[in-house]
Amino acid sequence: MIGHQHFKIYKPFGMLSQLTSGEERQLRKKKFLSELYQFPEGVMPIGRLDEKSEGLLLMTTNGKLTDYINNAGVEKEYLAQLDGVINDAAIQRLQKGVSIGLFGKKYKTKPCKVRIQKPPIGLPAPHSKLRIGVHRANSWVSIILTEGKFRQVRKMTAAVGFPTIRLVRIRIGDQSIDTMKEGEVIQLNRLVI
């Protein structure tokens, strides 16, 4: 019997975090992970990145590992390019947790690590749909979460007055994006978190 298989992907902007859809006709203009690689049967993404976010996405055939990473408070680090130059007061609010909307209810995010970040070097150029430069002056932050609610980073930065323009996940636990290129898929011998 073959053991579990694991992959790390640099998910591009504009791609859904799923292999395919049962509603192909409605979603035929959408892009799916299956366009990047011939994944084995039973593989699933560990968590999600929304269509307009990019960066590290892990996939595995091990459902127990997926549950562990999603529920055990494993750190996930994001670089967010913000509309506006963020200030210390907004950073402190983010660190303490902010109230966001989640499926029609209010949710207070857990405390997290946030720091101002220099513009990252080595990231692919932003997708043209992001319209970088048509907003106010912008700034970058690193945000490290131990949870992963629906569109959480975007909702958090908007809640303190600095909407996210570009969002890139660069790390999950010990796995990082390193020098991966957009759309690249790397098969891992083991998935150590």
Backbone torsions as a table, in degrees:
resi	resn	phi	psi	omega
1	MET	NA	135.1	179.1
2	ILE	-79.1	139.3	177.2
3	GLY	-71.4	-179.6	179.4
4	HIS	-66.0	151.7	178.2
5	GLN	-113.3	143.5	-175.5
6	HIS	-134.3	148.0	-178.2
7	PHE	-142.3	150.4	166.7
8	LYS	-123.0	141.3	-171.4
9	ILE	-131.0	144.8	164.9
10	TYR	-96.1	97.1	-178.4
11	LYS	-71.4	125.0	179.1
12	PRO	-75.0	158.7	169.5
13	PHE	-56.9	141.6	174.6
14	GLY	85.9	7.2	179.8
15	MET	-116.2	140.3	177.4
16	LEU	-79.5	150.2	179.6
17	SER	-85.8	52.3	176.3
18	GLN	-149.8	160.2	-175.7
19	LEU	-75.4	-47.6	179.8
20	THR	-152.5	-176.6	177.3
21	SER	-132.5	147.8	174.4
22	GLY	-76.1	-7.8	-178.3
23	GLU	-112.8	54.7	-173.5
24	GLU	-53.5	-38.3	-175.2
25	ARG	-66.6	-41.1	-179.8
26	GLN	-72.3	-33.0	-172.2
27	LEU	-108.7	21.7	-172.5
28	ARG	-64.4	-19.1	177.5
29	LYS	-85.6	-7.0	180.0
30	LYS	-81.2	154.8	177.4
31	LYS	-107.5	141.0	-176.4
32	PHE	-124.3	158.3	-178.5
33	LEU	-58.7	-27.8	-178.8
34	SER	-62.7	-15.1	177.0
35	GLU	-75.2	-15.9	-175.3
36	LEU	-91.0	-27.1	-168.3
37	TYR	-166.6	155.3	175.3
38	GLN	-88.2	83.8	-176.7
39	PHE	-73.3	149.1	178.5
40	PRO	-71.5	160.2	177.1
41	GLU	-62.5	141.1	176.9
42	GLY	89.1	-0.7	179.4
43	VAL	-76.7	145.0	-179.0
44	MET	-141.1	149.1	174.8
45	PRO	-72.5	145.9	174.7
46	ILE	-95.5	101.9	-173.6
47	GLY	77.0	-171.2	-176.2
48	ARG	-140.8	161.2	164.9
49	LEU	-127.6	133.5	-178.8
50	ASP	-66.8	167.1	-173.1
51	GLU	-56.7	-35.1	-176.7
52	LYS	-91.5	4.3	176.2
53	SER	-104.6	159.8	-177.8
54	GLU	-136.1	171.5	173.7
55	GLY	116.3	-155.4	-169.8
56	LEU	-68.3	125.8	173.0
57	LEU	-132.8	127.2	177.2
58	LEU	-98.6	146.0	176.7
59	MET	-133.7	148.4	-178.7
60	THR	-154.8	162.3	171.1
61	THR	-96.7	2.5	-176.2
62	ASN	-99.1	100.5	-179.4
63	GLY	-62.6	-35.3	179.2
64	LYS	-65.1	-39.5	178.4
65	LEU	-66.0	-40.2	176.6
66	THR	-58.4	-49.0	179.4
67	ASP	-60.6	-42.1	-178.9
68	TYR	-60.8	-51.1	-177.0
69	ILE	-63.4	-39.2	-178.2
70	ASN	-72.4	-25.2	-171.7
71	ASN	-118.5	-4.1	-173.1
72	ALA	-100.9	12.2	178.1
73	GLY	74.0	27.9	177.1
74	VAL	-66.5	135.5	-179.0
75	GLU	-67.9	139.4	173.4
76	LYS	-127.9	124.0	-177.0
77	GLU	-108.6	134.1	-178.8
78	TYR	-124.3	146.4	166.3
79	LEU	-106.9	126.0	-178.3
80	ALA	-121.4	126.4	172.7
81	GLN	-91.8	123.0	-170.4
82	LEU	-107.9	147.6	173.3
83	ASP	-79.1	105.6	-176.5
84	GLY	110.1	161.5	179.2
85	VAL	-95.5	107.0	-173.7
86	ILE	-65.5	149.8	-179.1
87	ASN	-115.4	170.7	-176.8
88	ASP	-61.7	-36.9	-179.6
89	ALA	-61.7	-42.8	179.3
90	ALA	-67.4	-38.8	177.7
91	ILE	-60.7	-46.2	-179.0
92	GLN	-63.1	-39.9	177.2
93	ARG	-61.6	-44.5	178.4
94	LEU	-60.5	-43.0	-177.6
95	GLN	-63.0	-36.6	-178.0
96	LYS	-79.3	-20.3	-176.1
97	GLY	107.4	137.6	-179.8
98	VAL	-125.6	161.0	178.4
99	SER	-86.3	126.4	177.5
100	ILE	-128.4	160.1	174.5
101	GLY	-83.5	135.5	-179.9
102	LEU	-142.6	105.8	179.6
103	PHE	53.5	46.4	175.2
104	GLY	82.9	1.6	179.1
105	LYS	-124.4	162.7	175.7
106	LYS	-86.5	141.2	179.4
107	TYR	-135.7	132.0	176.2
108	LYS	-95.6	120.3	-178.7
109	THR	-69.2	152.2	178.8
110	LYS	-71.9	154.5	174.3
111	PRO	-54.4	145.9	-177.4
112	CYS	-146.5	173.6	179.2
113	LYS	-100.5	128.4	179.1
114	VAL	-137.0	134.7	174.8
115	ARG	-147.1	151.1	175.7
116	ILE	-67.0	142.2	-173.7
117	GLN	-128.0	139.3	171.5
118	LYS	-67.1	153.3	176.2
119	PRO	-53.0	125.8	-175.4
120	PRO	-66.9	146.1	176.8
121	ILE	-101.9	140.0	174.5
122	GLY	98.0	-7.6	175.7
123	LEU	-73.7	150.3	173.4
124	PRO	-60.4	157.9	176.8
125	ALA	-59.2	145.8	179.6
126	PRO	-65.8	149.4	177.2
127	HIS	-62.2	142.7	-176.7
128	SER	-60.9	-26.7	179.6
129	LYS	-68.2	-16.4	-179.5
130	LEU	-73.8	-19.3	176.2
131	ARG	52.0	47.7	176.0
132	ILE	-61.1	134.7	178.1
133	GLY	101.4	-15.0	177.3
134	VAL	-93.8	-3.3	178.7
135	HIS	-94.5	-172.9	172.0
136	ARG	-65.8	177.3	170.5
137	ALA	-53.7	149.4	-176.5
138	ASN	-125.9	171.1	-178.8
139	SER	-144.3	164.1	178.9
140	TRP	-116.9	144.8	171.6
141	VAL	-132.7	154.1	168.0
142	SER	-101.5	130.2	178.2
143	ILE	-125.3	124.8	178.3
144	ILE	-113.7	115.8	-178.7
145	LEU	-109.0	156.0	171.1
146	THR	-114.9	15.8	175.7
147	GLU	-139.8	175.2	-178.5
148	GLY	-154.5	73.2	178.8
149	LYS	-79.3	166.4	-176.8
150	PHE	-57.7	117.5	178.7
151	ARG	52.8	36.7	-170.9
152	GLN	-61.2	-50.5	-176.5
153	VAL	-60.8	-44.9	-179.9
154	ARG	-59.9	-43.4	-179.8
155	LYS	-67.4	-37.7	-179.7
156	MET	-65.3	-48.5	-177.1
157	THR	-68.4	-34.4	176.6
158	ALA	-65.2	-36.6	-178.4
159	ALA	-63.2	-24.9	178.6
160	VAL	-104.4	12.6	172.0
161	GLY	91.0	13.0	-179.2
162	PHE	-132.1	81.3	-177.4
163	PRO	-57.4	146.1	178.0
164	THR	-78.2	128.3	175.2
165	ILE	-92.1	-48.4	-178.6
166	ARG	-131.8	136.7	-178.1
167	LEU	-131.2	125.3	-177.9
168	VAL	-129.8	119.5	173.7
169	ARG	-84.2	125.7	-176.0
170	ILE	-110.5	-13.1	-177.0
171	ARG	-155.2	142.8	168.8
172	ILE	-131.3	112.1	-175.9
173	GLY	57.3	-124.0	179.7
174	ASP	-91.1	-4.3	-179.8
175	GLN	-89.6	128.4	179.0
176	SER	-129.3	166.3	-176.3
177	ILE	-76.9	-21.4	178.3
178	ASP	47.5	-123.1	-177.1
179	THR	-107.3	24.3	-178.4
180	MET	-61.8	148.7	176.3
181	LYS	-95.3	154.9	178.1
182	GLU	-55.2	129.0	179.5
183	GLY	85.0	-3.9	-178.8
184	GLU	-73.6	142.5	177.2
185	VAL	-124.5	128.9	177.5
186	ILE	-120.9	125.0	175.0
187	GLN	-83.3	133.6	-177.9
188	LEU	-104.3	140.7	175.2
189	ASN	-68.8	-39.3	178.1
190	ARG	-139.0	154.3	176.3
191	LEU	-113.1	98.6	-179.0
192	VAL	-99.2	127.4	-178.0
193	ILE	-113.5	NA	NA
